């Protein structure tokens, strides 16, 4: 399985990805820690099961929230790009008009 190169993603998407990985890591580590705290002498099998099972509803909610945040960031980036493109077109028109004005002033001898 080949992983996607994330270096070309926007910085906020990379940050959201890192936060989601961190959340998954700490939730999993917390599950293992709680499983190890159970007294293994009284119930050895329950300690192993508690270390592996993590409540999926919390993970699903966190995943949905991160997906929504990622989509919002993508939409914001696209809006930003459209605004920058409009600004570039305006600057190009302004440059053309200044060039025309310069040519007119040279033609009139000023």
Secondary structure, 3 states (H helix, E strand, C coil): CCCCCCCCCCHHHHHHHHHHHHHHHHHHHHHHHHHHHCCCCCCHHHHHHHHHCCCHHHHHHHHHHHHHHHHHHHHHHHHHHHHHHHHHHHHHHHHHHHHHHHHHHHHHCC
